[in-house]
Each structure stands twice: as structure tokens, then as C-alpha cells.
Amino acid sequence: MIFEERRFDINGKELVLKAPGEEDAEMLRQYIKKACGETRFLMAESDEMDLSLEEEIEFLNSHRDSDGGMLIIGFLDGEHVGNCSFMRVSGSRRYAHRASVGIALLQKFTGQGIGKVMFEVLLEEIEKAGFEQAELIVIEHNDRAMHMYESFGFKETGRKPNANRYDDGTYADDILMVKSFK
Ligand SMILES: CC(C)(COP(=O)(O)OP(=O)(O)OC[C@H]1O[C@@H](n2cnc3c(N)ncnc32)[C@H](O)[C@@H]1OP(=O)(O)O)[C@@H](O)C(=O)NCCC(=O)NCCS
């Protein structure tokens, strides 16, 4: 699914949300490596994020061409701030009502209200696409993200203990959260 561009004001700066094109693929490769290196709250270590340019383009196209997925990228006064996305949990009829969601901003752009704008838009698109619920995983101690998700109606529904093992030998739980649109 292709997101139709929208513009917002963030403290006097222009936030443009749009669907990525193939011309954004190299930038997005660099972004995911950087974002994963900046926080312990994303799904992998930075050095594991090594998609080739072709694989990145395939990833972008898979969201664009799918009828159950969407990728939105944000620019603040022309600078890439981060992405958010959703994808149908699975193709089976039993799971077809569920969208899995994700969002990650570069640290430089956190704490300015951008995440809330992007997440609100993402949820609108999910509801418009006919999903009945949105689901996500947040790593424990990510209080800012949890606060934001709760403010949009997500509820904690379970935990996977020690789901994350870091290179330094420490662990963190995955917290499962669900928002129902019904
Ligand atoms: C999580 C994320 C998307 C939030 O976006 P953001 O633009 O930084 O968040 P905002 O500035 O809009 O703030 C969101 C809310 O969290 C609150 N908040 C900020 N820091 C907080 C903290 N440490 N504890 C609790 N709440 C906090 C803000 O006050 C705001 O709530 P309010 O509207 O009720 O005042 C963004 O910080 C991010 O991408 N972080 C790095 C990657 C990540 O963790 N992704 C999520 C993986 S599950």
C-alpha cells in the first residue's frame, strides 16, 4: 500500500510524511544501521543490519506492493527523521485482521512530538485498511515508547522473559501490546 504524502507543523518546522521510493533505499540502509546502534530498544545490533541495496529495494517494494503493509518515512525540514510501518501478521484468514506495527526515529529527532504525529497517522492508515487490531513488541525499560503506545490505547497483553540477550551478557524482556479498533 502506498501512503499519500502529508505535511505537519512541528514547532515551526515542516514534517513531511511520505512513501519511500527506490531513490530512498541507500539512505534507508544507513538509517537502520544508525538507529539500531543508537538504542537497545530495536530488534538487532547495528552490525547485523546489512541488507544489500537490492534487498533494501525488495523490502521497500514488498510494503508498496502488498495489500496489507505500508511504510512511511518522515523528513523534518528535509532531514530524514525515521520511519514507521505496519504489516499484516500473516496471510492466513485467521490472522488477517491483525497488523503488526513498528516505529523508530533517529535519536536526534526524539522528544519533539514527531513520534506521536507519525504514530497517529500510522494508526489511521491501519484502521482505514480494515484491520481490527494493531500489535507490537516493546522492550522493557523503553518507557517513552510504552507511554506513547498506552496514550494511543495499546494495552500490555503479555511478556516474554529474557527475549533479548545483549552482547554485554545482560537480558531484557519483550512486552507484547495490542490495540483493538473494535
Ligand atoms: C519511541 C519513539 C517513537 C517516541 O517518539 P518521540 O517523538 O520521541 O516521542 P514524543 O516526543 O512524541 O513523546 C511521546 C510521549 O512520551 C513521553 N515521554 C518522553 N520520555 C519519557 C519517559 N522517559 N518516560 C515516560 N514517558 C516519556 C512524552 O512526554 C510524550 O507523552 P505526552 O504526549 O503524554 O507528553 C521515539 O522516541 C523513538 O523512535 N525512539 C527510538 C526507537 C524506539 O525506541 N522505537 C520504539 C521501539 S518499540
The ligand as an SDF file (V2000), in Angstrom:
LIG
                    3D

 48 50  0  0  0  0  0  0  0  0999 V2000
    9.5650    5.8120   20.8480 C   0  0  0  0  0  0  0  0  0  0  0  0
    9.5100    6.9870   19.9030 C   0  0  0  0  0  0  0  0  0  0  0  0
    8.8620    6.6020   18.5880 C   0  0  0  0  0  0  0  0  0  0  0  0
    8.6620    8.1030   20.5470 C   0  0  0  0  0  0  0  0  0  0  0  0
    8.6400    9.2220   19.6860 O   0  0  0  0  0  0  0  0  0  0  0  0
    9.0930   10.6740   20.2110 P   0  0  0  0  0  0  0  0  0  0  0  0
    8.8480   11.6540   19.1410 O   0  0  0  0  0  0  0  0  0  0  0  0
   10.4770   10.5940   20.7420 O   0  0  0  0  0  0  0  0  0  0  0  0
    8.0970   10.8420   21.3780 O   0  0  0  0  0  0  0  0  0  0  0  0
    7.3450   12.1280   21.8190 P   0  0  0  0  0  0  0  0  0  0  0  0
    8.3240   13.2380   21.9860 O   0  0  0  0  0  0  0  0  0  0  0  0
    6.2110   12.3560   20.8650 O   0  0  0  0  0  0  0  0  0  0  0  0
    6.8030   11.6940   23.2430 O   0  0  0  0  0  0  0  0  0  0  0  0
    5.9350   10.6340   23.4330 C   0  0  0  0  0  0  0  0  0  0  0  0
    5.3910   10.6780   24.8350 C   0  0  0  0  0  0  0  0  0  0  0  0
    6.3250   10.0420   25.7280 O   0  0  0  0  0  0  0  0  0  0  0  0
    6.5520   10.8920   26.8670 C   0  0  0  0  0  0  0  0  0  0  0  0
    7.8840   10.5760   27.3640 N   0  0  0  0  0  0  0  0  0  0  0  0
    9.0800   11.0350   26.9420 C   0  0  0  0  0  0  0  0  0  0  0  0
   10.0870   10.4580   27.6420 N   0  0  0  0  0  0  0  0  0  0  0  0
    9.5120    9.6180   28.5380 C   0  0  0  0  0  0  0  0  0  0  0  0
    9.9990    8.7340   29.5300 C   0  0  0  0  0  0  0  0  0  0  0  0
   11.3080    8.5830   29.7340 N   0  0  0  0  0  0  0  0  0  0  0  0
    9.0930    8.0030   30.2420 N   0  0  0  0  0  0  0  0  0  0  0  0
    7.7620    8.1220   30.0240 C   0  0  0  0  0  0  0  0  0  0  0  0
    7.2510    8.9540   29.0880 N   0  0  0  0  0  0  0  0  0  0  0  0
    8.1030    9.6840   28.3500 C   0  0  0  0  0  0  0  0  0  0  0  0
    6.3790   12.2760   26.3180 C   0  0  0  0  0  0  0  0  0  0  0  0
    6.1280   13.2050   27.3600 O   0  0  0  0  0  0  0  0  0  0  0  0
    5.1640   12.0630   25.4180 C   0  0  0  0  0  0  0  0  0  0  0  0
    3.9970   11.9320   26.1750 O   0  0  0  0  0  0  0  0  0  0  0  0
    2.9000   13.1030   26.3320 P   0  0  0  0  0  0  0  0  0  0  0  0
    2.4270   13.3770   24.9470 O   0  0  0  0  0  0  0  0  0  0  0  0
    1.8550   12.4460   27.1890 O   0  0  0  0  0  0  0  0  0  0  0  0
    3.6110   14.2420   26.9430 O   0  0  0  0  0  0  0  0  0  0  0  0
   10.9560    7.5410   19.6250 C   0  0  0  0  0  0  0  0  0  0  0  0
   11.4910    8.0590   20.8250 O   0  0  0  0  0  0  0  0  0  0  0  0
   11.9120    6.5140   19.0350 C   0  0  0  0  0  0  0  0  0  0  0  0
   11.8120    6.1850   17.8660 O   0  0  0  0  0  0  0  0  0  0  0  0
   12.8570    6.0350   19.8590 N   0  0  0  0  0  0  0  0  0  0  0  0
   13.9460    5.1800   19.3960 C   0  0  0  0  0  0  0  0  0  0  0  0
   13.4950    3.8470   18.8120 C   0  0  0  0  0  0  0  0  0  0  0  0
   12.4080    3.1770   19.6320 C   0  0  0  0  0  0  0  0  0  0  0  0
   12.5230    3.0240   20.8340 O   0  0  0  0  0  0  0  0  0  0  0  0
   11.3600    2.7410   18.9240 N   0  0  0  0  0  0  0  0  0  0  0  0
   10.2470    2.0300   19.5160 C   0  0  0  0  0  0  0  0  0  0  0  0
   10.5420    0.5870   19.5450 C   0  0  0  0  0  0  0  0  0  0  0  0
    9.1980   -0.3430   20.2680 S   0  0  0  0  0  0  0  0  0  0  0  0
  1  2  1  0
  2  3  1  0
  2  4  1  0
  2 36  1  0
  4  5  1  0
  5  6  1  0
  6  7  2  0
  6  8  1  0
  6  9  1  0
  9 10  1  0
 10 11  2  0
 10 12  1  0
 10 13  1  0
 13 14  1  0
 14 15  1  0
 15 16  1  0
 15 30  1  0
 16 17  1  0
 17 18  1  0
 17 28  1  0
 18 19  1  0
 18 27  1  0
 19 20  2  0
 20 21  1  0
 21 22  1  0
 21 27  2  0
 22 23  1  0
 22 24  2  0
 24 25  1  0
 25 26  2  0
 26 27  1  0
 28 29  1  0
 28 30  1  0
 30 31  1  0
 31 32  1  0
 32 33  2  0
 32 34  1  0
 32 35  1  0
 36 37  1  0
 36 38  1  0
 38 39  2  0
 38 40  1  0
 40 41  1  0
 41 42  1  0
 42 43  1  0
 43 44  2  0
 43 45  1  0
 45 46  1  0
 46 47  1  0
 47 48  1  0
M  END
$$$$
